[in-house]
Amino acid sequence: MMGALFLTIAIVGEVIATSFLRASQGFTQLVPTLVVVVGYGITFYFFSLALQTIPVGVAYAIWSGVGIVLVSIIAFIVYKQMLDLPALIGMGLILAGVLVINLFSHSAMH
């Protein structure tokens, strides 16, 4: 159960850090750059804790899949970046994969 919490914190940290990468303008803007550095620090610390109880392949699949979808949603809202139908279908398949892992895999957080 703690593994799932640690993985969730890692995902949130990664989504925040990645979302601020564009605002950092190549690390030339101090505040966004600090958010990126702190966010990734939190991400990798909590991801390493999650890996104590969740297999690395499963944790990475969940982390990257959920991160892709959440960052894309934020990019749509904040930066008005549009996604075409194939991109949306692909993200739907990524979410489906994350759900399959969590609902049916014995390798997941059990």
MMTF fields as JSON, N, C-alpha, C and O atoms, coordinates in Angstrom:
{
  "mmtfVersion": "1.0.0",
  "mmtfProducer": "UNKNOWN",
  "numBonds": 439,
  "numAtoms": 440,
  "numGroups": 110,
  "numChains": 1,
  "numModels": 1,
  "chainsPerModel": [1],
  "groupsPerChain": [110],
  "chainIdList": ["A"],
  "bondAtomList": [4, 2, 8, 6, 12, 10, 16, 14, 20, 18, 24, 22, 28, 26, 32, 30, 36, 34, 40, 38, 44, 42, 48, 46, 52, 50, 56, 54, 60, 58, 64, 62, 68, 66, 72, 70, 76, 74, 80, 78, 84, 82, 88, 86, 92, 90, 96, 94, 100, 98, 104, 102, 108, 106, 112, 110, 116, 114, 120, 118, 124, 122, 128, 126, 132, 130, 136, 134, 140, 138, 144, 142, 148, 146, 152, 150, 156, 154, 160, 158, 164, 162, 168, 166, 172, 170, 176, 174, 180, 178, 184, 182, 188, 186, 192, 190, 196, 194, 200, 198, 204, 202, 208, 206, 212, 210, 216, 214, 220, 218, 224, 222, 228, 226, 232, 230, 236, 234, 240, 238, 244, 242, 248, 246, 252, 250, 256, 254, 260, 258, 264, 262, 268, 266, 272, 270, 276, 274, 280, 278, 284, 282, 288, 286, 292, 290, 296, 294, 300, 298, 304, 302, 308, 306, 312, 310, 316, 314, 320, 318, 324, 322, 328, 326, 332, 330, 336, 334, 340, 338, 344, 342, 348, 346, 352, 350, 356, 354, 360, 358, 364, 362, 368, 366, 372, 370, 376, 374, 380, 378, 384, 382, 388, 386, 392, 390, 396, 394, 400, 398, 404, 402, 408, 406, 412, 410, 416, 414, 420, 418, 424, 422, 428, 426, 432, 430, 436, 434],
  "bondOrderList": [1, 1, 1, 1, 1, 1, 1, 1, 1, 1, 1, 1, 1, 1, 1, 1, 1, 1, 1, 1, 1, 1, 1, 1, 1, 1, 1, 1, 1, 1, 1, 1, 1, 1, 1, 1, 1, 1, 1, 1, 1, 1, 1, 1, 1, 1, 1, 1, 1, 1, 1, 1, 1, 1, 1, 1, 1, 1, 1, 1, 1, 1, 1, 1, 1, 1, 1, 1, 1, 1, 1, 1, 1, 1, 1, 1, 1, 1, 1, 1, 1, 1, 1, 1, 1, 1, 1, 1, 1, 1, 1, 1, 1, 1, 1, 1, 1, 1, 1, 1, 1, 1, 1, 1, 1, 1, 1, 1, 1],
  "groupList": [{"groupName": "MET", "atomNameList": ["N", "CA", "C", "O"], "elementList": ["N", "C", "C", "O"], "formalChargeList": [0, 0, 0, 0], "bondAtomList": [1, 0, 2, 1, 3, 2], "bondOrderList": [1, 1, 2], "singleLetterCode": "M", "chemCompType": "L-PEPTIDE LINKING"}, {"groupName": "GLY", "atomNameList": ["N", "CA", "C", "O"], "elementList": ["N", "C", "C", "O"], "formalChargeList": [0, 0, 0, 0], "bondAtomList": [1, 0, 2, 1, 3, 2], "bondOrderList": [1, 1, 2], "singleLetterCode": "G", "chemCompType": "PEPTIDE LINKING"}, {"groupName": "ALA", "atomNameList": ["N", "CA", "C", "O"], "elementList": ["N", "C", "C", "O"], "formalChargeList": [0, 0, 0, 0], "bondAtomList": [1, 0, 2, 1, 3, 2], "bondOrderList": [1, 1, 2], "singleLetterCode": "A", "chemCompType": "L-PEPTIDE LINKING"}, {"groupName": "LEU", "atomNameList": ["N", "CA", "C", "O"], "elementList": ["N", "C", "C", "O"], "formalChargeList": [0, 0, 0, 0], "bondAtomList": [1, 0, 2, 1, 3, 2], "bondOrderList": [1, 1, 2], "singleLetterCode": "L", "chemCompType": "L-PEPTIDE LINKING"}, {"groupName": "PHE", "atomNameList": ["N", "CA", "C", "O"], "elementList": ["N", "C", "C", "O"], "formalChargeList": [0, 0, 0, 0], "bondAtomList": [1, 0, 2, 1, 3, 2], "bondOrderList": [1, 1, 2], "singleLetterCode": "F", "chemCompType": "L-PEPTIDE LINKING"}, {"groupName": "THR", "atomNameList": ["N", "CA", "C", "O"], "elementList": ["N", "C", "C", "O"], "formalChargeList": [0, 0, 0, 0], "bondAtomList": [1, 0, 2, 1, 3, 2], "bondOrderList": [1, 1, 2], "singleLetterCode": "T", "chemCompType": "L-PEPTIDE LINKING"}, {"groupName": "ILE", "atomNameList": ["N", "CA", "C", "O"], "elementList": ["N", "C", "C", "O"], "formalChargeList": [0, 0, 0, 0], "bondAtomList": [1, 0, 2, 1, 3, 2], "bondOrderList": [1, 1, 2], "singleLetterCode": "I", "chemCompType": "L-PEPTIDE LINKING"}, {"groupName": "VAL", "atomNameList": ["N", "CA", "C", "O"], "elementList": ["N", "C", "C", "O"], "formalChargeList": [0, 0, 0, 0], "bondAtomList": [1, 0, 2, 1, 3, 2], "bondOrderList": [1, 1, 2], "singleLetterCode": "V", "chemCompType": "L-PEPTIDE LINKING"}, {"groupName": "GLU", "atomNameList": ["N", "CA", "C", "O"], "elementList": ["N", "C", "C", "O"], "formalChargeList": [0, 0, 0, 0], "bondAtomList": [1, 0, 2, 1, 3, 2], "bondOrderList": [1, 1, 2], "singleLetterCode": "E", "chemCompType": "L-PEPTIDE LINKING"}, {"groupName": "SER", "atomNameList": ["N", "CA", "C", "O"], "elementList": ["N", "C", "C", "O"], "formalChargeList": [0, 0, 0, 0], "bondAtomList": [1, 0, 2, 1, 3, 2], "bondOrderList": [1, 1, 2], "singleLetterCode": "S", "chemCompType": "L-PEPTIDE LINKING"}, {"groupName": "ARG", "atomNameList": ["N", "CA", "C", "O"], "elementList": ["N", "C", "C", "O"], "formalChargeList": [0, 0, 0, 0], "bondAtomList": [1, 0, 2, 1, 3, 2], "bondOrderList": [1, 1, 2], "singleLetterCode": "R", "chemCompType": "L-PEPTIDE LINKING"}, {"groupName": "GLN", "atomNameList": ["N", "CA", "C", "O"], "elementList": ["N", "C", "C", "O"], "formalChargeList": [0, 0, 0, 0], "bondAtomList": [1, 0, 2, 1, 3, 2], "bondOrderList": [1, 1, 2], "singleLetterCode": "Q", "chemCompType": "L-PEPTIDE LINKING"}, {"groupName": "PRO", "atomNameList": ["N", "CA", "C", "O"], "elementList": ["N", "C", "C", "O"], "formalChargeList": [0, 0, 0, 0], "bondAtomList": [1, 0, 2, 1, 3, 2], "bondOrderList": [1, 1, 2], "singleLetterCode": "P", "chemCompType": "L-PEPTIDE LINKING"}, {"groupName": "TYR", "atomNameList": ["N", "CA", "C", "O"], "elementList": ["N", "C", "C", "O"], "formalChargeList": [0, 0, 0, 0], "bondAtomList": [1, 0, 2, 1, 3, 2], "bondOrderList": [1, 1, 2], "singleLetterCode": "Y", "chemCompType": "L-PEPTIDE LINKING"}, {"groupName": "TRP", "atomNameList": ["N", "CA", "C", "O"], "elementList": ["N", "C", "C", "O"], "formalChargeList": [0, 0, 0, 0], "bondAtomList": [1, 0, 2, 1, 3, 2], "bondOrderList": [1, 1, 2], "singleLetterCode": "W", "chemCompType": "L-PEPTIDE LINKING"}, {"groupName": "LYS", "atomNameList": ["N", "CA", "C", "O"], "elementList": ["N", "C", "C", "O"], "formalChargeList": [0, 0, 0, 0], "bondAtomList": [1, 0, 2, 1, 3, 2], "bondOrderList": [1, 1, 2], "singleLetterCode": "K", "chemCompType": "L-PEPTIDE LINKING"}, {"groupName": "ASP", "atomNameList": ["N", "CA", "C", "O"], "elementList": ["N", "C", "C", "O"], "formalChargeList": [0, 0, 0, 0], "bondAtomList": [1, 0, 2, 1, 3, 2], "bondOrderList": [1, 1, 2], "singleLetterCode": "D", "chemCompType": "L-PEPTIDE LINKING"}, {"groupName": "ASN", "atomNameList": ["N", "CA", "C", "O"], "elementList": ["N", "C", "C", "O"], "formalChargeList": [0, 0, 0, 0], "bondAtomList": [1, 0, 2, 1, 3, 2], "bondOrderList": [1, 1, 2], "singleLetterCode": "N", "chemCompType": "L-PEPTIDE LINKING"}, {"groupName": "HIS", "atomNameList": ["N", "CA", "C", "O"], "elementList": ["N", "C", "C", "O"], "formalChargeList": [0, 0, 0, 0], "bondAtomList": [1, 0, 2, 1, 3, 2], "bondOrderList": [1, 1, 2], "singleLetterCode": "H", "chemCompType": "L-PEPTIDE LINKING"}],
  "groupTypeList": [0, 0, 1, 2, 3, 4, 3, 5, 6, 2, 6, 7, 1, 8, 7, 6, 2, 5, 9, 4, 3, 10, 2, 9, 11, 1, 4, 5, 11, 3, 7, 12, 5, 3, 7, 7, 7, 7, 1, 13, 1, 6, 5, 4, 13, 4, 4, 9, 3, 2, 3, 11, 5, 6, 12, 7, 1, 7, 2, 13, 2, 6, 14, 9, 1, 7, 1, 6, 7, 3, 7, 9, 6, 6, 2, 4, 6, 7, 13, 15, 11, 0, 3, 16, 3, 12, 2, 3, 6, 1, 0, 1, 3, 6, 3, 2, 1, 7, 3, 7, 6, 17, 3, 4, 9, 18, 9, 2, 0, 18],
  "groupIdList": [1, 2, 3, 4, 5, 6, 7, 8, 9, 10, 11, 12, 13, 14, 15, 16, 17, 18, 19, 20, 21, 22, 23, 24, 25, 26, 27, 28, 29, 30, 31, 32, 33, 34, 35, 36, 37, 38, 39, 40, 41, 42, 43, 44, 45, 46, 47, 48, 49, 50, 51, 52, 53, 54, 55, 56, 57, 58, 59, 60, 61, 62, 63, 64, 65, 66, 67, 68, 69, 70, 71, 72, 73, 74, 75, 76, 77, 78, 79, 80, 81, 82, 83, 84, 85, 86, 87, 88, 89, 90, 91, 92, 93, 94, 95, 96, 97, 98, 99, 100, 101, 102, 103, 104, 105, 106, 107, 108, 109, 110],
  "secStructList": [7, 2, 2, 2, 2, 2, 2, 2, 2, 2, 2, 2, 2, 2, 2, 2, 2, 2, 2, 2, 2, 6, 6, 6, 6, 6, 6, 6, 1, 2, 2, 2, 2, 2, 2, 2, 2, 2, 2, 2, 2, 2, 2, 2, 2, 2, 2, 2, 2, 2, 6, 6, 6, 1, 7, 2, 2, 2, 2, 2, 2, 2, 2, 2, 2, 2, 2, 2, 2, 2, 2, 2, 2, 2, 2, 2, 2, 2, 2, 7, 7, 7, 7, 7, 2, 2, 2, 2, 2, 2, 2, 2, 2, 2, 2, 2, 2, 2, 2, 2, 2, 2, 2, 2, 7, 1, 1, 1, 7, 7],
  "xCoordList": [0.817, 0.0, 0.863, 0.532, 1.957, 2.852, 3.511, 3.788, 3.765, 4.352, 3.468, 3.961, 2.172, 1.235, 1.239, 1.178, 1.309, 1.369, 2.656, 2.631, 3.784, 5.065, 5.062, 5.584, 4.473, 4.4, 3.516, 3.837, 2.42, 1.542, 2.27, 2.153, 3.017, 3.788, 4.831, 5.042, 5.477, 6.477, 5.83, 6.404, 4.65, 3.949, 3.581, 3.791, 3.037, 2.659, 3.887, 3.831, 4.989, 6.22, 6.719, 7.152, 6.661, 7.124, 6.236, 6.731, 4.942, 4.01, 4.226, 4.24, 4.394, 4.649, 5.969, 6.029, 7.03, 8.349, 8.332, 8.841, 7.759, 7.709, 6.88, 7.222, 5.801, 4.943, 5.651, 5.302, 6.627, 7.363, 8.601, 9.246, 8.936, 10.117, 10.006, 10.962, 8.861, 8.695, 8.822, 9.465, 8.213, 8.263, 9.681, 9.998, 10.529, 11.91, 12.729, 13.807, 12.225, 12.886, 14.364, 15.256, 14.581, 15.969, 16.746, 17.956, 16.072, 16.66, 17.195, 18.156, 16.571, 16.977, 16.067, 16.389, 14.947, 14.01, 14.12, 13.89, 14.465, 14.816, 13.688, 13.887, 12.536, 11.463, 11.015, 10.946, 10.71, 10.34, 11.46, 11.196, 12.699, 13.838, 13.899, 14.142, 13.682, 13.673, 12.545, 12.729, 11.382, 10.264, 10.646, 10.344, 11.303, 11.739, 12.722, 12.552, 13.738, 14.772, 14.196, 14.46, 13.413, 12.809, 11.809, 11.755, 11.02, 10.023, 10.653, 10.191, 11.714, 12.384, 13.103, 13.188, 13.62, 14.227, 13.207, 13.474, 12.044, 10.952, 10.547, 10.345, 10.436, 10.024, 10.933, 10.465, 12.221, 13.125, 13.3, 13.53, 13.198, 13.258, 12.066, 12.245, 10.867, 9.685, 9.557, 9.025, 10.046, 10.041, 10.954, 10.622, 12.099, 13.01, 12.374, 12.596, 11.582, 10.874, 9.796, 9.604, 9.098, 8.055, 8.641, 7.997, 9.872, 10.503, 10.89, 11.286, 10.781, 11.048, 9.937, 10.157, 8.734, 7.611, 6.93, 6.136, 7.225, 6.596, 7.697, 8.736, 7.486, 8.487, 8.78, 7.871, 10.044, 10.462, 9.716, 9.347, 9.489, 8.792, 7.36, 6.882, 6.682, 5.301, 5.24, 4.418, 6.113, 6.118, 6.412, 5.771, 7.375, 7.739, 6.612, 6.355, 5.945, 4.827, 3.71, 3.149, 3.398, 2.351, 2.796, 2.046, 4.014, 4.56, 4.58, 4.091, 5.142, 5.259, 3.908, 3.629, 3.062, 1.755, 0.87, 0.31, 0.744, -0.082, 0.543, -0.168, 1.864, 2.549, 2.299, 2.055, 2.356, 2.109, 0.726, 0.565, -0.251, -1.629, -1.827, -2.418, -1.344, -1.532, -0.783, -1.316, 0.442, 1.187, 0.482, 0.449, -0.071, -0.799, -2.042, -2.371, -2.728, -3.913, -3.49, -4.13, -2.417, -1.922, -1.467, -1.734, -0.784, -0.335, -1.531, -1.459, -2.609, -3.822, -4.415, -4.792, -4.496, -5.119, -4.241, -4.721, -2.962, -2.074, -1.524, -1.521, -1.059, -0.383, -1.256, -0.803, -2.504, -3.45, -2.928, -3.215, -2.16, -1.637, -2.723, -3.225, -3.064, -4.131, -3.562, -2.422, -4.373, -4.007, -4.971, -6.174, -4.433, -5.308, -5.867, -5.503, -6.756, -7.437, -6.469, -6.637, -5.46, -4.525, -3.81, -3.586, -3.454, -2.803, -3.754, -3.352, -5.002, -5.992, -6.249, -6.373, -6.328, -6.519, -5.317, -5.478, -4.111, -2.905, -2.878, -2.503, -3.274, -3.31, -4.39, -4.224, -5.48, -6.517, -5.988, -6.297, -5.191, -4.594, -3.584, -3.479, -2.84, -1.905, -2.674, -2.294, -3.75, -4.572, -5.156, -5.215, -5.586, -6.115, -5.041, -5.323, -3.809, -2.713, -2.442, -2.202, -2.477, -2.28, -3.401, -3.151, -4.623, -5.745, -5.608, -5.876, -5.197, -5.011, -3.967, -4.158, -2.855, -1.807, -2.366, -2.169, -3.056, -3.535, -4.669, -4.761, -5.523, -6.694, -6.437, -7.046, -5.541, -5.437, -4.058, -3.946, -3.023, -1.672, -1.374, -1.66, -0.798, -0.345, 1.017, 1.498, 1.63, 2.92, 2.771, 3.729, 1.573, 1.349, 1.424, 1.989, 0.86, 1.03, 0.287, -0.671, 0.731, 0.093, 1.074, 0.727],
  "yCoordList": [-1.195, 0.0, 1.264, 2.238, 1.256, 2.413, 2.572, 3.693, 1.458, 1.526, 2.321, 3.114, 2.103, 2.836, 4.326, 5.169, 4.644, 6.051, 6.697, 7.812, 6.001, 6.539, 6.728, 7.721, 5.776, 5.892, 7.067, 7.781, 7.274, 8.406, 9.731, 10.643, 9.835, 11.059, 11.261, 12.382, 10.179, 10.268, 10.754, 11.577, 10.249, 10.66, 12.14, 12.879, 12.569, 13.978, 14.876, 15.907, 14.498, 15.279, 15.369, 16.431, 14.256, 14.235, 15.087, 15.799, 15.02, 15.804, 17.301, 18.089, 17.683, 19.097, 19.537, 20.57, 18.758, 19.131, 19.227, 20.194, 18.248, 18.251, 19.414, 20.022, 19.719, 20.824, 22.172, 23.108, 22.279, 23.534, 23.622, 24.669, 22.546, 22.58, 23.667, 24.408, 23.769, 24.798, 26.196, 27.069, 26.407, 27.727, 28.089, 29.267, 27.084, 27.373, 27.986, 28.533, 27.896, 28.459, 28.075, 28.923, 26.769, 26.286, 26.555, 26.778, 26.537, 26.79, 28.214, 28.452, 29.149, 30.549, 31.329, 32.46, 30.754, 31.402, 30.714, 29.509, 31.462, 30.889, 30.082, 28.911, 30.662, 29.979, 28.697, 27.65, 28.743, 27.483, 26.443, 25.249, 26.894, 25.967, 25.302, 24.099, 26.069, 25.489, 24.474, 23.429, 24.78, 23.834, 22.53, 21.442, 22.642, 21.459, 20.63, 19.418, 21.273, 20.554, 19.9, 18.729, 20.656, 20.1, 19.004, 17.962, 19.248, 18.255, 16.935, 15.872, 17.003, 15.753, 15.103, 13.877, 15.911, 15.339, 14.539, 13.414, 15.129, 14.439, 13.186, 12.118, 13.342, 12.226, 11.017, 9.914, 11.227, 10.084, 9.524, 8.325, 10.356, 9.843, 8.921, 7.795, 9.391, 8.578, 7.394, 6.352, 7.548, 6.409, 5.314, 4.131, 5.7, 4.697, 3.991, 2.798, 4.724, 4.084, 3.136, 2.055, 3.533, 2.674, 1.361, 0.315, 1.423, 0.228, -0.799, -1.914, -0.442, -1.415, -2.456, -3.562, -2.11, -3.047, -3.313, -4.248, -2.51, -2.687, -3.048, -2.389, -4.082, -4.427, -3.238, -2.49, -3.065, -1.882, -1.742, -0.628, -2.82, -2.738, -2.27, -1.447, -2.79, -2.4, -0.949, -0.174, -0.581, 0.793, 1.779, 2.827, 1.453, 2.37, 2.487, 3.575, 1.383, 1.424, 2.327, 3.125, 2.198, 3.026, 4.484, 5.379, 4.718, 6.067, 6.788, 7.912, 6.141, 6.805, 6.951, 7.991, 5.927, 5.995, 7.081, 7.89, 7.102, 8.127, 9.506, 10.487, 9.578, 10.855, 11.419, 12.617, 10.572, 11.018, 11.636, 12.718, 10.955, 11.433, 12.732, 13.678, 12.788, 13.992, 15.197, 16.306, 14.995, 16.104, 16.593, 17.795, 15.693, 16.09, 16.898, 17.854, 16.526, 17.288, 18.689, 19.679, 18.764, 20.072, 20.917, 22.118, 20.308, 21.049, 21.582, 22.677, 20.84, 21.298, 22.497, 23.489, 22.402, 23.468, 24.718, 25.826, 24.542, 25.678, 26.267, 27.485, 25.401, 25.871, 25.779, 26.101, 25.339, 25.224, 24.297, 24.508, 23.267, 22.312, 21.287, 20.588, 21.219, 20.33, 18.956, 18.83, 17.948, 16.586, 16.105, 16.353, 15.413, 14.876, 13.524, 13.002, 12.976, 11.729, 10.573, 9.853, 10.365, 9.272, 9.428, 8.445, 10.672, 10.903, 10.563, 9.941, 10.968, 10.673, 9.169, 8.637, 8.493, 7.037, 6.367, 5.459, 6.814, 6.25, 6.431, 5.517, 7.603, 7.847, 7.014, 6.566, 6.809, 5.918, 4.501, 3.821, 4.06, 2.731, 2.654, 1.632, 3.745, 3.786, 3.652, 2.86, 4.418, 4.321, 2.925, 2.394, 2.329, 0.963, 0.007, -0.891, 0.197, -0.651, -0.5, -1.488, 0.72, 0.965, 0.298, -0.303, 0.404, -0.235, -1.755, -2.393, -2.338, -3.791, -4.232, -5.218, -3.49, -3.834, -3.784, -4.713, -2.708, -2.528, -3.466, -3.899, -3.784, -4.605, -6.104, -6.888, -6.517, -7.934, -8.549, -9.77, -7.746, -8.3, -8.694, -7.954, -9.867, -10.306, -9.693, -9.81, -9.045, -8.381, -6.999, -6.437, -6.443, -5.064, -5.001, -5.889, -3.965, -3.648, -4.609, -4.219, -5.862, -6.861, -7.371, -8.218],
  "zCoordList": [0.0, 0.0, 0.0, -0.676, 0.746, 0.749, -0.616, -1.044, -1.301, -2.63, -3.584, -4.386, -3.491, -4.344, -4.004, -4.899, -2.733, -2.312, -2.811, -3.333, -2.651, -3.107, -4.629, -5.135, -5.35, -6.799, -7.204, -8.154, -6.503, -6.786, -6.577, -7.396, -5.491, -5.231, -6.332, -6.792, -6.749, -7.825, -9.122, -9.834, -9.423, -10.642, -10.574, -11.536, -9.449, -9.297, -9.424, -10.095, -8.791, -8.89, -10.319, -10.765, -11.036, -12.424, -13.316, -14.19, -13.105, -13.918, -13.679, -14.625, -12.428, -12.119, -12.739, -13.405, -12.524, -13.048, -14.571, -15.138, -15.222, -16.68, -17.2, -18.215, -16.512, -16.931, -16.831, -17.551, -15.956, -15.796, -16.692, -16.747, -17.389, -18.253, -19.315, -19.545, -19.956, -20.991, -20.388, -20.97, -19.225, -18.578, -18.133, -17.969, -17.94, -17.523, -18.657, -18.421, -19.874, -21.058, -21.111, -21.14, -21.123, -21.195, -19.927, -19.975, -18.8, -17.48, -17.339, -16.609, -18.036, -17.913, -16.972, -16.61, -16.571, -15.654, -14.296, -14.19, -13.273, -11.975, -11.336, -11.01, -11.154, -10.413, -11.119, -10.475, -12.415, -13.072, -13.031, -12.895, -13.147, -13.073, -11.706, -11.614, -10.646, -9.3, -9.14, -8.516, -9.703, -9.645, -10.356, -9.866, -11.497, -12.242, -11.415, -11.281, -10.865, -10.116, -8.859, -8.585, -8.102, -6.884, -7.243, -6.59, -8.286, -8.706, -9.091, -8.676, -9.89, -10.276, -9.099, -9.025, -8.182, -6.978, -6.178, -5.757, -5.977, -5.27, -6.041, -5.463, -7.353, -8.203, -8.03, -7.748, -8.199, -8.162, -6.759, -6.602, -5.749, -4.375, -4.105, -3.641, -4.392, -4.109, -5.055, -4.675, -6.298, -7.212, -6.675, -6.759, -6.125, -5.559, -4.368, -4.161, -3.584, -2.461, -2.973, -2.417, -4.021, -4.589, -5.091, -5.016, -5.606, -6.163, -5.105, -5.444, -3.843, -2.783, -2.705, -2.21, -3.195, -3.114, -4.457, -4.565, -5.478, -6.788, -7.787, -7.819, -8.6, -9.608, -10.524, -10.884, -10.898, -11.642, -12.97, -13.342, -13.679, -14.958, -14.808, -15.588, -13.813, -13.549, -13.094, -13.583, -12.157, -11.642, -12.762, -12.852, -13.615, -14.693, -15.716, -16.232, -16.01, -16.952, -16.43, -17.18, -15.166, -14.563, -14.516, -14.905, -14.04, -13.907, -15.254, -15.376, -16.244, -17.546, -18.226, -18.823, -18.146, -18.789, -18.215, -18.955, -16.916, -16.269, -16.48, -16.701, -16.411, -16.623, -18.014, -18.158, -19.04, -20.414, -20.533, -21.098, -20.007, -20.126, -19.341, -19.861, -18.103, -17.285, -17.853, -17.855, -18.331, -18.924, -20.187, -20.451, -20.953, -22.161, -21.824, -22.526, -20.766, -20.327, -19.88, -20.236, -19.104, -18.648, -19.833, -19.872, -20.795, -21.979, -22.761, -23.319, -22.811, -23.485, -22.753, -23.377, -21.43, -20.632, -20.58, -20.819, -20.268, -20.029, -21.326, -21.507, -22.228, -23.435, -24.687, -25.785, -24.524, -25.648, -26.743, -27.922, -26.36, -27.323, -27.647, -26.767, -28.902, -29.351, -29.696, -30.143, -29.48, -29.854, -30.926, -30.851, -31.927, -32.96, -32.51, -31.457, -33.33, -32.97, -32.721, -31.737, -33.575, -33.284, -31.936, -31.23, -31.584, -30.284, -29.142, -28.159, -29.271, -28.237, -28.125, -27.022, -29.259, -29.238, -28.58, -27.765, -28.932, -28.327, -26.82, -26.086, -26.363, -24.915, -24.246, -23.111, -24.938, -24.409, -24.249, -23.271, -25.216, -25.114, -23.973, -23.295, -23.765, -22.636, -21.326, -20.463, -21.172, -19.962, -19.806, -18.696, -20.911, -20.848, -20.352, -19.559, -20.818, -20.36, -18.875, -18.181, -18.388, -16.955, -16.16, -15.115, -16.648, -15.958, -15.951, -14.933, -17.066, -17.127, -16.111, -15.399, -16.049, -15.082, -13.659, -12.876, -13.334, -11.963, -11.596, -10.447, -12.533, -12.208, -12.324, -11.597, -13.23, -13.517, -13.296, -13.19, -13.225, -13.102, -11.66, -10.718, -11.519, -10.19, -9.858, -8.73, -10.839, -10.626, -10.046, -9.516, -10.14, -9.69, -8.17, -7.531, -7.605, -6.186, -5.261, -4.594, -5.225, -4.355, -3.341, -2.518]
}
